[in-house]
Amino acid sequence: MYDLGFFNVYSIGLAAREKLFFNLNDIDYIDFSQSYWYEEVNKALSYRNRLYFTSSDFALRDKNRAYILLYNRAMAENFGLGNLADLVRAGTWTVDKMTEFSKLVSSDLNGNGEIDEQDRFGLALDSYNAFANFITGCNNTILTKTGDDTFELTMNNEHTVNSVDKVLALTGNESIATFCEFWANKVDYDVWYVGIRLFSSERALFYTSFPHDLKVFSADCEFEYRIIPFPKYDDAQDNYYTSADFLSMLFAIPVTNAEPDFAGFMLEALSSASTSTSLQAYYEISCKTKYTYDEESAEMLDLIFSNIVFEPAVVYNIGDLTSIYFILAESKANNFASLYKEREKMATTDLENLARDFDS
């Protein structure tokens, strides 16, 4: 019935393990050497030189669900924080710097000694998933590629633990940073809109967001917002990183397709044509021009989009390891070691089963 399928990141790996897709490396007409295909994404997602799903300029859902940071430009100026894009360019936009700025602007505006919607926060987070993206931004991965194009567990290391400490110093103080989940049963509307409302009403300096939200903020905000990447671990880190979250999408050719090579032909044609059409319209016009206000935000979007990470542990559902970050975000305590220990055996087994699924 279907020539091509788009699947959420959190489900597509399981479908591949059930042998529901063709290996794209075996499909005629697809030329992965072309610029509209993404070499780094293919490297991250392949397994034993087989690639069952990927993205290209034809796809948009992997881009509009990539994490970005919004900040209130006027608030930053009023508090003497300067132009944050200059910090990004200098390579000094770090978690420590963001924590410093967030503490500076946070305030109990109504003086009632309680955390409520009338307070001003340094950071509003859309969900616990944003905590995981801060860890990704600190250049941490759960799985790492081996020389034979498989994966090994590399999550449990000193850098990960230290990164959690840094991010908890930012997000663990409820008077400085607030997650939407915190507001369950505290507001009379959908809690997933708390962060948007705080930012739109100028009661949060930063908000963790996605390009698809820019249209909403363009309509609702009566102030100028700007875009920057999630911060680095420290200024020695080479690049800024972000992740395509679990609701982003990748595409695959179902094994029920009787003419997979024709699907490959169409994918090649659509990917090639999309660079100057649909991708141009969405990214260059909507994101960079229609829903943002300045050339610097466009520059920052280019920087963000150049390092979108797909975590194989999420894609292939390995060991429920990503839930560790959600628990840490909620508990606000760095009990990473015990949480990892609880899941390590399951993760090791899942990796063994991954090899079995693709070899059988």
Secondary structure, 3 states (H helix, E strand, C coil): CCCCEEEEHHHHHHHHHCCCECCHHHCCCCCCCCCCECHHHHHHHCECCECCCECECCCCHHHHCECEEEEEHHHHHHCCCCCHHHHHHHCCCEHHHHHHHHHHHCECCCCCCCCCCCCEEEEEECCHHHHHHHHHHCCCCCEEECCCCCEEECCCCHHHHHHHHHHHHHHCCCCCEEEHHHHCCCCCCCHHHHHHHHHHCCCEEEEEECHHHHHHHHHHCCCCEEEECCCECCCCCCCCCEEECCCCEEEECECCCCCHHHHHHHHHHHHHHHCCCHHHHHHHHHHHHHCCCCHHHHHHHHHHHCCEECCHHHHCCCCCCCHHHHHHHHHCCCCHHHHHHHHHHHHHHHHHHHHHHHHC
